[in-house]
Amino acid sequence: MFHPQKPETASFRVDYAKPVDFCEAFERDMKPFYLLAFLMTANHKEAERCFAATVEEGCASNSVFKAWMNSWIKRYLIKKAIRIVLSRPARSDDERNLWCEGPAETRISDVVNAVTKLEALERFVFVMSILEGYSSQECSLLLDCTTESVAQLRVKASCGLAISDPSFTQNLAELSGRLKTA
């Protein structure tokens, strides 16, 4: 009789990301990951905290498939940023930072700065749904709100950005491309 051979445990775990894989991913895609953290928090200090916590968690994680690693990193960054921003007391515009890049990056800086001026929930929904492609249901689960609220926040954010800067939609494609490289 033929007995099916069981796959060895060692070969089964080969597909899981190791700490070195996370380190390589963070090194390779540091700018897009940090940009995502900054867009979510609108503050460099909080973006750095979010980024550092994600690096730490990624290196400690042992249950992420290699193929899902970048998606896991982005989702963890988003979840951590939401926790950081929603756990702090209401803040003024003084605590928002500007995105600073070189002179050749002024269009990107303008778009990033426009997005960071949005209210927190509008910004979260805009970044997650428009820039990262999350569904309304995914956004509602992460933000603990209804899909109808997500749709309303997305429209409010999009209209506000388009009204504040007519060239915003043209420059948005470039920003979206930067986030997608990771």
Secondary structure, DSSP 8 states (H G I E B T S, - for coil): --------HHHHGGGB--HHHHHHHHHHTHHHHHHHHHHHHSSHHHHHHHHHHHHHHHHH----BGGGHHHHHHHHHHHHHHHHHHHS----GGG-------GGGHHHHHHHHHHHTS-HHHHHHIIIIIIS---HHHHHHHHTS-HHHHHHHHHHHHHHHHHH-TTHHHHHHHHHHHHHT-
